[in-house]
Amino acid sequence: MHLRDLTQFLTELKENNTRPWFIMNKPRYDILRVEFLEVLTELIKEIGRFDKQVVACDPKKAMFRFQRDTRFSHDKTPYKTHFSAGIAPGNKRRPSEGGGPTYYFHIEADGTLLYGAGEYLPPAARLKAIREHVVNDATGFAKMLKNKHLREAYGDLQPEDKLQRPPKGFDPNHPLVEYLKLKSYFVWKEEKLDINAPDKLVPQLAQGFKDATALVTWLRGVPQTFEE
């Protein structure tokens, strides 16, 4: 993929986030979209080497919409300023679809690459099920957290939006209570893209996702909830 062209396009869009500008520059977007889908096709193949459940994923369904949903947002700019994708079994990227953990990444205008895996802000029923699984499989959860590859690549689970107090119905003295306070069970990291070495992108992402497989595997063991 032409990463320099992608970041240039996103930078210009960030400064001109309007429908007229996008329409004028849509041929550039169309080329970049095709290239991004080629990256996703190759990436899904690489992930499939260590996670057979994503082998049949459709790259077109893995790529997130570029148009923003502005219905309930004060920010009415129509387009995202990053290219992003989520890869999950059966192309079910959302917990409400029963897909469980997802491999996610996006590329920003400034050349930042963010990637990670897990479940980000799952709905209430799914979140409760995950917390209950932490309690019921405390040994397995603790073992997952100590996984060498996960720990070295990402450190700990992301604490974003973490509760100040233990969730209702859970023992405040539980040894894993700090993890019960989490609202996401996700790991991620940010790195700077080498826009002059596009061939490194897929191997970099594939290795990052492979390092997160301990978390992905543990989350797939969480009982499904039908209320989602």
trRosetta pair geometry for C-beta under 8 A, 3 or more apart (Angstrom, degrees):
i j d omega theta_ij theta_ji phi_ij phi_ji
1 6 6.6 21 153 -33 113 135
1 32 7.8 66 -162 -149 105 67
1 35 4.3 121 -123 156 85 113
1 36 6.4 64 -118 -79 141 49
1 38 6.9 166 -70 71 90 106
1 39 5.1 -21 -36 -55 130 122
1 198 5.1 -160 60 -163 62 132
1 201 6.8 -30 38 33 113 158
2 5 3.9 28 121 20 118 118
2 6 6.4 151 96 -20 67 85
2 32 7.5 -95 61 -105 96 79
2 35 6.4 -58 18 -152 78 170
2 198 6.9 -62 -92 -70 21 155
3 6 5.3 -51 -145 35 37 115
3 7 6.3 30 160 -14 69 104
3 107 7.6 -121 -140 -162 94 149
3 111 7.7 74 160 -126 111 87
3 193 5.8 -154 -177 156 142 137
3 194 7.9 81 78 95 161 42
3 195 4.1 -148 106 -136 114 74
3 196 8.0 -96 63 -32 119 24
3 198 5.0 180 -15 -93 107 97
3 201 7.1 166 -71 -60 130 135
4 7 6.2 -56 -146 40 28 103
4 8 6.2 29 154 -20 63 111
4 195 4.7 107 -70 161 70 123
4 196 7.4 47 -54 -75 115 57
5 8 5.7 -58 -146 39 30 113
5 9 6.2 33 155 -21 65 106
5 28 7.4 -148 173 -164 108 102
5 31 7.9 -47 137 104 145 120
5 32 6.6 -154 116 -87 107 105
6 9 5.8 -56 -150 35 28 110
6 10 6.4 21 156 -13 64 109
6 32 5.4 131 -100 -142 82 124
6 35 7.7 -128 -66 87 114 132
6 36 7.7 111 -110 -69 134 103
6 83 6.6 -57 -165 -3 124 137
6 107 6.4 18 136 117 135 141
7 10 5.7 -54 -143 41 33 110
7 11 6.1 39 155 -25 65 105
7 107 7.4 -97 -77 156 82 110
7 109 6.0 114 -157 -165 68 41
7 110 7.3 33 -155 -170 113 2
7 111 5.1 11 -116 -72 148 76
7 193 7.4 -168 -61 66 133 142
7 195 6.1 -68 7 -102 139 140
8 11 5.7 -53 -146 33 29 113
8 12 6.5 25 156 -14 63 106
9 12 6.0 -60 -151 39 29 107
9 13 6.2 28 152 -19 65 109
9 25 7.1 159 -144 162 96 131
9 28 5.4 -179 -110 141 125 126
9 29 6.9 154 -178 -80 142 64
9 32 6.0 -108 33 -46 164 157
10 13 5.5 -53 -143 38 32 114
10 14 6.3 42 154 -28 64 101
10 81 5.4 107 -171 -176 93 72
10 82 6.6 55 -143 -90 141 39
10 83 7.4 -106 -75 -19 129 86
10 107 7.6 -159 -31 116 161 89
10 108 6.9 178 144 173 151 38
10 109 3.7 -148 122 -98 106 79
11 14 5.7 -49 -152 27 30 115
11 15 6.9 17 152 -8 61 106
11 109 4.5 135 -73 -175 58 110
11 110 7.5 100 -89 -73 98 49
12 15 5.9 -64 -155 42 34 105
12 16 6.0 -18 161 26 71 112
12 21 7.9 -157 143 171 95 128
12 25 7.4 172 108 -111 131 167
13 16 6.3 -83 -133 64 28 76
13 17 5.8 64 165 -89 71 72
13 21 7.2 158 -120 119 61 124
13 22 7.0 53 -126 -89 104 87
13 25 7.6 -143 -79 84 90 150
13 79 6.1 -76 -180 96 126 134
13 81 5.8 179 99 -116 108 81
13 109 7.4 -145 57 -96 92 125
14 17 6.5 2 -136 -50 22 107
14 81 4.5 64 -84 -135 90 141
14 109 5.0 -27 -30 -67 137 170
16 21 4.0 167 142 -127 115 170
17 21 7.4 -85 -93 58 7 135
17 22 8.0 30 -152 -48 44 108
17 77 4.1 16 127 -159 136 119
17 78 6.7 174 164 40 87 68
17 79 5.7 -149 -151 49 91 92
17 81 7.0 -68 -88 -68 125 104
18 21 4.8 90 61 9 87 102
18 22 6.9 -157 92 -6 44 89
18 77 7.9 -80 -70 -140 47 77
18 78 7.2 74 -143 20 25 114
19 22 5.6 -58 -144 40 34 111
19 23 6.1 36 159 -23 69 104
19 78 5.6 37 -63 27 84 162
20 23 5.8 -54 -147 34 29 111
20 24 6.5 28 156 -17 63 107
21 24 5.8 -59 -153 37 32 111
21 25 6.2 1 158 6 67 115
22 25 6.0 -75 -143 54 29 93
22 26 6.2 61 153 -68 67 82
22 29 7.1 23 -164 -31 84 149
22 78 7.2 -100 -6 86 150 122
22 79 5.9 143 -86 -37 142 148
23 26 5.6 -15 -147 -26 31 118
25 28 4.9 -34 178 31 84 119
25 29 6.4 89 123 -22 82 96
26 29 5.2 -53 -147 38 44 115
26 30 6.1 49 155 -27 72 101
27 30 5.6 -49 -145 31 32 115
27 31 6.8 33 156 -17 62 102
28 31 6.0 -57 -156 34 32 109
28 32 6.4 25 152 -13 66 110
29 32 5.7 -62 -147 42 32 109
29 33 6.0 36 155 -26 69 106
29 66 7.4 117 -165 166 128 174
30 33 5.7 -50 -145 32 29 114
30 34 6.7 30 155 -18 61 103
31 34 5.9 -55 -155 34 31 110
31 35 6.5 27 150 -15 65 108
32 35 5.6 -56 -148 40 34 112
32 36 6.1 38 152 -23 68 105
32 83 7.3 -131 148 -75 114 143
33 36 5.6 -52 -145 35 31 113
33 37 6.4 32 154 -19 63 104
33 63 7.6 97 -155 174 86 162
33 66 7.8 -80 -94 -40 116 139
34 37 5.8 -55 -151 35 30 111
34 38 6.7 34 149 -21 62 103
35 38 5.5 -51 -154 31 35 115
35 39 6.7 39 147 -20 64 100
36 39 5.5 -48 -154 32 37 114
36 40 6.5 37 148 -18 66 103
36 63 6.5 95 123 -112 119 132
36 83 5.4 -125 -117 -177 148 144
36 85 7.7 175 166 -46 108 125
37 40 5.4 -49 -146 37 37 114
37 41 6.4 44 152 -25 65 100
37 59 4.9 116 -158 127 76 127
37 60 6.4 15 -127 -78 124 65
37 63 6.5 -60 -88 -38 79 142
38 41 5.6 -47 -148 30 33 115
38 42 6.6 28 154 -12 63 105
39 42 6.0 -62 -153 41 30 107
39 43 6.0 29 152 -22 67 112
39 201 6.4 -34 -143 108 125 132
39 202 6.2 -157 -157 -72 79 99
40 43 5.4 -55 -139 39 31 113
40 44 6.1 35 161 -22 67 103
40 59 3.6 132 108 -144 120 110
40 62 5.4 167 -165 79 136 132
40 63 6.3 -99 -51 -57 160 95
40 85 5.6 -162 -102 -136 120 165
40 87 7.6 175 -155 -75 95 115
41 44 6.1 -52 -148 32 25 109
41 45 6.7 26 151 -17 58 107
41 59 4.8 -61 -63 -43 68 151
42 45 5.7 -57 -156 35 33 115
42 46 6.5 30 150 -18 67 106
42 202 5.1 -47 114 -117 117 154
43 46 5.6 -56 -150 37 34 110
43 47 6.3 33 154 -18 68 104
43 87 7.3 -140 117 -52 112 154
43 202 5.2 -140 -81 -135 77 92
43 205 5.7 -21 -131 93 122 134
43 206 6.4 -158 -145 -66 72 90
44 47 5.8 -51 -143 38 31 110
44 48 6.2 41 152 -29 62 106
44 54 6.0 -132 -151 139 84 103
44 55 7.2 119 158 -138 94 28
44 57 5.0 -140 -137 66 133 112
44 59 6.2 -127 -13 -74 136 89
44 62 7.1 -155 -70 -35 121 162
44 87 6.1 -169 -97 -135 87 137
45 48 5.6 -54 -154 29 29 119
45 49 7.6 43 147 -33 57 90
45 55 7.8 55 -114 -137 45 69
46 49 5.9 -36 -169 5 40 115
46 202 6.0 139 -7 166 153 104
46 203 7.4 -142 -146 -94 158 46
46 205 8.0 105 82 86 139 90
46 206 3.9 -63 133 -105 132 141
47 50 6.8 -79 -170 50 44 82
47 51 5.4 -33 161 48 86 109
47 54 5.3 -22 112 79 124 137
47 87 6.4 128 34 125 170 151
47 103 6.4 -135 -121 12 150 170
47 206 6.1 -141 -66 -126 63 83
47 209 5.7 -33 -110 105 106 149
47 210 7.8 -159 -124 -62 63 77
48 51 6.5 -82 -110 72 29 62
48 52 6.2 59 -161 -114 73 40
48 54 5.9 -130 -79 80 74 80
48 55 3.9 87 -128 -95 127 78
49 206 7.9 37 37 -169 118 127
50 210 5.2 67 52 -118 162 99
50 213 6.3 -91 137 -76 121 153
51 54 5.3 33 110 14 108 106
51 209 7.8 -85 2 142 137 114
51 213 6.5 -158 -67 -117 111 114
51 216 7.1 -28 -109 118 140 151
52 55 5.6 -18 -164 -23 54 119
53 89 4.1 -44 157 -89 106 119
54 57 4.8 -10 -175 -22 76 124
54 87 5.5 56 -156 158 139 106
54 88 6.9 -109 -104 -167 105 10
54 89 5.8 -99 -79 -78 62 59
54 103 7.3 -5 -95 14 165 126
56 90 7.8 20 84 -85 109 41
57 61 7.2 -132 -176 70 77 105
57 62 5.7 58 160 -60 119 120
57 87 5.5 54 174 -152 172 88
57 88 7.4 127 -106 59 128 32
57 89 7.5 -105 -71 -115 99 25
57 90 7.9 -29 -95 18 73 10
57 91 5.6 138 -141 -72 75 74
58 61 4.2 62 80 15 108 108
58 62 6.7 -178 89 -17 53 85
58 91 5.4 -5 33 -81 94 136
59 62 5.2 -54 -143 34 37 117
59 63 6.6 39 159 -24 68 99
59 85 7.8 -24 -159 -142 71 140
60 63 6.3 -50 -153 27 30 108
61 91 4.1 10 115 -153 141 133
62 85 4.7 36 140 -168 92 106
62 86 6.1 -154 -162 69 70 44
62 87 5.0 11 -136 -87 128 71
62 91 6.7 -108 -63 -126 67 84
62 93 7.4 130 -130 -66 54 126
63 83 7.7 -37 -148 -174 102 88
63 84 7.5 127 -156 89 58 47
63 85 4.9 -41 -98 -99 50 96
64 80 7.7 27 109 10 116 166
64 84 4.5 -6 30 86 128 98
64 85 6.3 -153 -8 -91 81 35
64 86 6.6 65 -56 -1 100 95
66 79 5.8 -3 150 -149 88 94
66 80 5.7 -127 -161 37 53 101
66 83 7.6 -23 -101 -108 99 66
67 78 6.3 -37 -145 168 81 82
67 79 6.2 -57 -110 -102 45 63
67 80 7.6 -15 32 -7 1 87
68 73 7.3 -62 153 43 118 157
68 75 7.7 -60 150 109 157 102
68 77 6.6 59 28 94 151 70
68 78 6.0 -179 37 -179 97 28
68 79 6.2 -172 -10 -109 96 8
68 80 5.6 138 -66 -54 91 72
69 72 7.6 7 132 28 98 82
69 73 7.3 117 104 -8 64 121
70 73 5.0 -91 -145 53 54 109
70 75 7.0 -115 -127 97 95 60
70 76 4.9 81 -168 -130 141 56
70 77 7.6 175 -93 56 129 36
70 78 6.8 -65 -28 -104 138 51
73 76 7.0 166 96 -72 93 48
80 84 7.2 -68 142 6 156 113
81 108 6.9 41 118 -151 87 74
81 109 5.2 -33 162 -35 106 119
82 106 4.5 52 148 167 129 119
82 107 6.0 170 -162 78 86 44
82 108 4.7 -36 -99 -96 113 58
82 109 7.0 -101 -79 -27 69 69
83 106 6.4 171 86 -153 44 73
83 107 5.0 1 53 49 93 99
84 104 7.3 3 -174 -171 101 89
84 105 6.9 -169 -143 99 66 43
84 106 3.5 -22 -96 -97 92 106
84 107 7.7 -166 -73 20 55 59
85 104 7.2 180 92 -143 50 52
85 105 6.2 -1 55 57 85 77
85 106 7.4 158 15 -82 56 64
86 93 3.9 85 107 -138 131 131
86 102 4.5 0 -172 174 105 135
86 103 7.0 150 -159 76 52 48
86 104 4.8 -11 -105 -99 80 85
87 93 7.7 19 -27 -97 6 99
87 102 6.6 141 64 -167 40 77
87 103 4.4 -20 60 61 99 103
87 104 7.7 -169 20 -71 68 40
88 91 6.9 95 70 -146 78 12
88 92 5.4 -90 107 74 121 57
88 93 4.9 158 15 -95 127 51
88 99 4.2 59 139 170 141 126
88 100 6.9 167 -160 68 119 68
88 101 7.0 179 -119 101 105 42
88 102 4.2 -54 -63 -105 114 82
88 103 7.2 174 -66 19 60 69
89 92 6.6 -18 85 38 63 97
89 99 6.3 172 60 -152 74 80
89 100 7.3 17 34 48 110 108
90 97 7.9 -162 104 142 114 115
90 99 6.4 -145 67 -110 101 91
91 99 7.8 -93 101 -108 26 134
92 97 3.8 -156 -154 117 101 122
92 98 5.9 -31 167 71 157 64
92 99 2.8 -172 110 -73 95 110
92 100 7.8 62 99 22 112 63
93 97 7.1 49 45 40 43 138
93 99 5.8 -20 -41 81 9 166
93 102 5.1 60 -148 -111 72 144
94 97 4.7 90 66 3 85 103
94 99 6.3 91 54 24 36 122
95 98 7.5 54 -178 -71 41 19
95 99 6.8 -107 -92 49 28 78
95 100 7.1 70 -113 -85 70 22
95 119 6.1 64 -72 -152 117 118
95 122 4.1 82 -43 -138 165 96
95 123 5.7 -161 90 14 125 86
95 126 4.4 -65 175 -28 138 175
95 228 5.8 -108 137 -155 87 142
96 123 6.0 67 -69 -10 90 137
96 228 5.0 -158 -118 161 49 94
98 224 5.9 24 -140 -143 98 128
98 228 6.8 147 -71 82 66 134
99 102 6.6 40 123 -70 123 97
100 119 6.9 -81 -177 -76 47 117
100 219 5.8 145 -177 131 102 102
100 220 5.5 72 166 -100 159 65
100 222 7.2 158 -126 51 106 106
101 117 6.1 51 169 169 113 88
101 118 5.3 -55 -136 -140 107 24
101 119 5.3 -90 -96 -49 65 81
101 185 8.0 -77 -96 96 104 102
101 215 7.0 157 -131 125 155 85
101 216 4.6 -161 101 -130 149 70
101 219 4.2 98 -43 85 121 144
101 220 6.5 -80 19 -53 110 78
102 117 6.8 -155 95 -143 40 66
102 118 7.5 -30 48 67 60 26
102 119 7.2 98 13 -95 83 53
102 120 7.7 -64 50 9 112 96
103 115 7.9 4 179 -171 80 95
103 116 8.0 -166 -150 105 52 31
103 117 4.9 -21 -103 -100 60 103
103 209 4.7 18 -134 -126 129 126
103 212 7.5 146 -109 73 86 133
103 216 7.6 -7 -62 -92 85 139
104 115 6.8 178 97 -146 55 54
104 116 6.0 -11 62 65 92 69
104 117 6.8 161 17 -91 74 45
104 120 7.3 -20 1 -11 159 135
104 188 7.5 -41 77 -99 105 119
105 113 6.8 -3 -171 -175 110 86
105 114 6.4 170 -150 92 60 55
105 115 3.7 -7 -102 -102 101 91
105 116 7.6 140 -81 14 66 49
105 205 5.7 -54 -48 -128 163 121
106 113 7.8 179 89 -148 40 48
106 114 5.5 0 53 57 81 98
106 115 7.9 174 18 -75 46 61
107 111 7.7 -22 -170 -141 89 29
107 112 7.5 160 -155 82 46 50
107 113 5.7 -14 -104 -102 74 72
107 193 6.6 40 -137 -58 105 145
108 111 7.1 -41 78 33 76 18
108 112 4.3 4 42 54 120 95
108 113 7.8 -148 15 -68 80 30
108 114 7.3 53 -22 -5 108 103
111 192 5.8 32 123 -160 106 77
111 193 4.5 -127 -174 43 82 103
111 195 6.0 -78 -125 -45 119 115
112 190 5.6 -13 -171 -166 108 110
112 191 7.6 143 -158 76 61 31
112 192 6.5 -49 -104 -103 53 54
112 193 7.2 -148 -93 -11 4 92
113 190 7.0 150 79 -156 48 57
113 191 5.2 -24 64 68 101 81
113 192 7.2 108 16 -161 90 7
113 193 4.9 110 -34 -65 111 88
113 201 7.7 -160 -114 -133 150 90
113 204 7.6 41 126 118 159 137
113 205 8.0 -111 175 -76 129 94
114 188 6.0 24 -179 174 92 124
114 189 7.4 -173 -144 92 59 33
114 190 4.9 -24 -95 -98 79 81
115 188 6.5 -180 97 -146 27 84
115 189 6.8 -17 62 57 70 72
115 191 8.0 -26 20 20 100 103
115 205 5.6 -152 -126 -126 162 83
115 208 5.0 75 105 114 130 152
115 209 7.3 -79 162 -57 120 81
116 154 7.1 95 -125 -115 101 132
116 158 7.7 26 -171 -29 164 131
116 186 6.0 75 132 172 131 91
116 187 5.0 -159 -156 100 111 54
116 188 2.8 -85 -36 -92 146 72
116 189 6.5 132 -74 7 98 58
116 208 7.5 -80 -86 156 38 116
116 212 6.6 129 -166 -88 57 157
117 186 7.2 -167 101 -147 28 70
117 187 6.4 -1 54 55 67 87
117 188 7.9 149 7 -79 40 70
117 209 5.8 102 -51 -134 132 73
117 212 3.8 136 43 124 126 149
117 213 7.9 6 94 -71 163 38
117 215 6.3 143 100 81 101 119
117 216 5.4 -38 151 -64 132 106
118 157 7.5 126 -120 -135 167 97
118 184 7.0 94 116 163 123 89
118 185 5.1 -140 -179 112 120 64
118 186 3.5 -173 76 -106 128 52
118 187 5.8 112 -23 10 131 65
118 212 7.1 -105 -42 -179 84 126
118 215 5.3 -42 -88 142 98 131
118 216 7.1 -118 -83 -77 50 63
118 219 6.4 147 -144 -42 65 155
119 122 4.7 3 160 -47 121 116
119 126 7.1 -131 178 142 148 126
119 130 6.9 -148 63 -80 145 151
119 184 6.5 -161 102 -157 62 68
119 185 5.1 26 51 56 92 90
119 186 6.3 -130 61 -64 33 90
119 219 5.9 167 -17 -153 113 146
120 184 4.8 7 -134 -138 48 127
120 186 4.7 34 -78 -62 77 154
121 161 7.1 34 -88 57 101 159
121 183 6.0 14 -107 138 66 100
121 184 5.3 -31 -44 -79 52 101
122 126 3.9 -96 157 96 127 123
122 127 4.9 167 81 -59 97 77
122 130 6.8 114 48 -14 147 135
122 184 7.4 133 -2 -115 74 58
122 185 7.8 -12 -3 21 119 94
123 126 5.3 81 59 19 72 104
123 127 6.8 -139 99 -10 29 96
123 228 5.6 139 62 -131 129 85
124 127 5.7 -60 -142 38 26 112
124 128 6.3 27 160 -20 64 106
125 128 5.9 -54 -151 34 29 111
125 129 6.5 30 151 -19 62 106
125 225 4.4 -164 149 124 109 147
125 227 3.9 -177 -102 80 159 112
125 228 5.1 -141 73 -64 123 71
126 129 5.5 -54 -151 35 35 114
126 130 6.5 36 151 -21 67 102
126 222 7.8 77 -165 128 76 140
126 225 5.8 -153 -82 36 54 124
126 228 5.2 49 -47 -89 102 128
127 130 5.7 -51 -150 33 33 111
127 131 6.5 31 153 -17 65 105
127 183 6.7 -16 -135 -151 140 57
128 131 5.7 -55 -149 38 33 111
128 132 6.2 33 153 -19 66 106
128 167 7.9 -157 -106 143 74 151
128 225 7.5 77 67 -76 97 161
129 132 5.7 -54 -147 37 30 112
129 133 6.4 33 152 -22 63 105
129 222 5.4 104 133 171 103 110
129 223 5.9 -124 -163 70 119 78
129 224 7.6 24 -176 -150 166 12
129 225 4.8 -144 -49 -39 141 120
130 133 5.6 -56 -152 34 32 113
130 134 6.7 41 147 -25 64 97
130 185 5.7 -146 -179 -16 147 143
130 219 7.0 -10 -120 -131 109 85
130 222 5.3 -25 -96 -122 62 152
131 134 5.5 -43 -154 24 37 116
131 135 6.9 33 149 -14 63 101
131 167 6.3 -46 -139 48 167 146
131 170 6.3 -80 160 -79 127 144
131 180 5.2 78 -147 -141 105 80
132 135 5.7 -54 -155 37 37 111
132 136 6.0 24 153 -10 71 113
133 136 5.7 -58 -133 48 34 104
133 137 5.5 -11 175 24 72 111
133 141 7.5 134 126 -67 80 119
133 221 6.9 143 -161 104 137 87
133 222 4.5 -96 -36 -112 160 83
133 223 7.1 177 -76 11 111 77
134 137 7.0 -71 -125 60 14 76
134 138 6.7 52 160 -93 56 63
134 141 5.0 65 -136 -88 66 166
134 176 5.6 -149 163 118 113 143
134 179 5.8 -170 -150 111 148 116
134 180 6.0 -166 86 -82 148 78
135 138 6.3 -8 -156 -58 25 97
135 170 7.0 -146 -63 -136 134 101
135 171 7.8 118 -120 22 125 106
135 174 6.6 -65 -109 -141 94 150
135 176 7.5 -160 -85 61 54 123
135 180 7.5 46 -56 -92 94 122
137 140 4.1 -32 168 42 106 118
137 141 5.6 117 106 -28 84 90
137 218 7.8 -180 113 -159 140 97
137 221 7.1 41 -33 117 174 132
138 141 5.7 -55 -143 37 29 112
138 142 6.2 28 159 -18 65 107
138 175 7.3 79 -164 63 135 108
138 176 5.9 -162 -134 -12 98 138
139 142 6.0 -56 -147 37 27 109
139 143 6.3 28 153 -19 63 108
140 143 5.6 -55 -147 36 32 113
140 144 6.4 37 153 -23 65 103
140 218 6.4 161 143 -127 104 105
140 221 7.5 -60 137 85 152 159
141 144 5.6 -52 -152 32 31 114
141 145 6.6 32 152 -20 64 104
141 176 6.6 45 102 -129 138 160
141 179 7.2 156 160 117 134 160
141 218 6.6 111 -104 -169 59 141
142 145 5.7 -52 -151 33 34 113
142 146 6.7 24 154 -12 64 109
142 176 7.2 -121 -68 -84 93 122
143 146 5.9 -65 -152 41 32 106
143 147 7.3 63 146 -54 61 79
144 147 5.7 -19 -165 -23 40 114
144 150 7.2 19 169 29 68 166
144 214 4.9 162 -150 154 79 104
144 215 6.2 114 171 -87 121 51
144 217 7.8 -163 -116 72 118 93
144 218 4.4 -8 -94 -53 158 149
145 150 7.5 -116 -147 102 26 135
145 151 7.5 73 160 -76 52 100
145 156 7.2 14 -156 -131 103 75
145 157 7.5 -65 -114 -23 98 100
145 179 8.0 -98 -77 -87 141 147
146 151 6.5 -5 -160 -48 31 136
147 150 4.1 60 81 19 111 113
147 151 6.2 169 80 -15 54 90
147 214 3.8 -126 -46 -55 171 174
147 215 7.9 -133 33 -38 144 70
148 151 6.0 -63 -144 40 22 108
148 152 6.1 13 165 -13 64 113
149 152 6.1 -57 -139 40 26 105
149 153 6.0 13 165 -10 63 116
149 210 7.3 -68 166 122 147 78
149 211 4.4 -144 158 -139 100 72
149 213 7.8 11 91 36 137 88
149 214 6.9 148 64 -14 99 118
150 153 6.3 -69 -144 43 22 102
150 154 5.9 -42 -178 38 62 111
150 187 6.8 -169 -162 -38 93 171
150 211 6.1 149 -85 159 42 76
150 212 6.2 89 -112 -114 88 43
150 214 4.7 -88 -37 46 133 126
150 215 6.0 128 -124 -28 138 98
151 154 7.3 -83 -123 57 13 70
151 155 6.7 36 -161 -120 53 20
151 156 8.0 20 -124 -69 71 49
152 211 7.4 -106 72 -153 86 126
153 187 7.8 80 101 147 98 138
153 189 7.0 -123 159 -14 77 144
153 208 6.5 157 -173 -135 135 63
153 211 3.7 68 -14 154 162 152
153 212 7.1 -106 90 -55 141 73
154 187 3.9 29 179 -178 159 127
154 188 7.2 79 -134 23 116 11
154 189 5.9 -134 -111 -42 73 109
154 211 7.0 152 -18 125 99 118
154 212 6.8 61 -25 -90 144 93
155 187 7.8 167 59 -142 64 110
156 159 7.6 22 108 -40 117 95
156 187 8.0 -163 118 -107 27 100
157 179 6.9 81 42 -127 143 96
157 182 6.3 -16 122 -109 134 157
157 184 7.8 -176 170 103 106 76
157 185 6.1 -44 -148 -147 138 55
157 186 6.8 100 -161 57 86 37
157 187 6.0 -90 -117 -72 51 80
157 215 7.6 140 -93 -119 97 135
158 184 6.2 -18 79 90 106 119
158 186 5.2 -29 32 84 119 85
158 187 6.3 164 -24 -108 91 35
158 188 6.2 7 -54 24 138 88
159 162 4.4 -30 -178 -33 83 134
159 182 6.8 -104 -126 -106 53 91
160 183 7.6 -86 99 58 67 101
160 184 6.2 3 67 31 96 130
161 183 4.5 -61 109 46 112 135
161 184 6.8 81 54 -6 114 102
162 181 5.1 54 -175 125 91 104
162 182 5.6 -39 -112 -102 87 51
162 183 6.6 -157 -95 2 34 88
163 166 7.2 112 104 -110 133 10
163 167 6.2 146 8 -63 171 75
163 181 4.1 -131 55 -161 93 86
163 182 7.7 -95 10 -36 86 11
163 183 6.8 118 -35 -48 84 96
164 181 7.6 176 22 -156 8 131
165 172 7.6 -34 -176 -115 82 115
165 181 7.4 172 94 -115 19 113
166 170 5.3 -131 167 84 110 102
166 171 7.4 -84 175 96 158 28
166 172 4.3 -157 12 -103 148 73
166 174 7.6 124 -130 27 140 104
166 177 5.3 -54 -96 -162 115 108
166 180 5.9 22 -143 99 87 122
166 181 6.2 -88 -105 -75 45 89
167 170 5.1 53 70 16 83 123
167 180 6.1 -124 19 152 102 96
167 181 6.8 174 -27 -106 83 46
170 174 6.5 -59 165 -1 94 140
170 177 7.3 150 132 -125 115 81
170 180 5.1 -170 149 176 158 146
171 174 4.2 110 83 -44 104 95
171 177 7.2 -106 98 -87 70 107
172 177 6.1 60 -164 -133 38 146
173 177 7.0 -117 168 -48 2 140
174 177 4.6 133 65 -63 83 84
174 180 6.4 64 72 -16 136 145
176 179 4.7 -39 173 40 92 114
176 180 6.2 104 114 -29 82 93
177 180 5.2 -52 -147 33 41 117
177 181 6.7 48 153 -27 66 97
178 181 5.8 -47 -159 23 34 116
178 182 8.0 53 142 -37 55 88
179 182 5.7 -23 -166 -5 49 118
182 185 6.1 99 118 -75 139 66
185 215 7.1 -178 151 -170 94 111
185 219 6.3 159 106 -93 132 119
187 212 5.6 -166 63 -119 123 114
187 215 6.0 167 0 -10 118 166
189 208 7.2 -134 45 -143 112 124
191 204 7.6 -124 76 176 151 134
193 201 7.3 9 -140 -97 101 100
194 197 4.2 -1 117 40 121 105
194 200 5.8 25 56 52 123 142
195 198 7.4 13 -164 -67 41 79
197 200 4.5 32 128 -1 109 119
198 201 5.7 -24 -169 -9 55 118
199 202 7.7 -50 -173 27 43 97
199 203 7.8 26 145 5 66 112
200 203 6.0 -71 -159 52 47 106
200 204 5.5 50 150 -30 81 114
201 204 5.8 -63 -149 36 24 112
201 205 6.4 16 161 -12 64 109
202 205 5.9 -58 -145 40 30 106
202 206 6.0 30 159 -20 67 110
203 206 5.7 -55 -138 39 30 112
203 207 6.2 28 162 -18 65 107
204 207 6.2 -59 -151 36 24 107
204 208 6.4 24 153 -18 61 110
205 208 5.5 -57 -147 38 32 113
205 209 6.2 28 157 -16 68 106
206 209 5.9 -57 -147 39 29 107
206 210 6.2 32 153 -22 64 107
207 210 5.5 -53 -145 35 32 114
207 211 6.5 37 154 -23 64 103
208 211 5.8 -52 -153 30 31 113
208 212 6.9 19 151 -12 61 108
209 212 5.7 -63 -153 39 37 108
209 213 7.3 65 147 -56 64 81
210 213 5.8 -19 -162 -23 41 116
212 215 5.3 -46 -177 39 77 113
212 216 6.0 81 126 -24 86 103
213 216 5.1 -55 -140 42 42 115
213 217 5.8 45 160 -23 73 104
214 217 6.0 -54 -146 36 25 110
214 218 6.5 24 155 -18 61 107
215 218 5.8 -57 -148 36 30 109
215 219 6.3 27 157 -17 66 108
216 219 6.0 -60 -149 38 27 108
216 220 6.5 29 154 -23 63 106
217 220 5.8 -54 -151 31 31 112
217 221 7.1 32 150 -22 60 103
218 221 5.8 -59 -166 28 37 114
218 222 7.9 53 140 -36 62 87
219 222 5.6 -27 -166 -3 50 115
224 228 7.8 -92 -175 18 79 129
225 228 5.3 102 86 -23 93 98
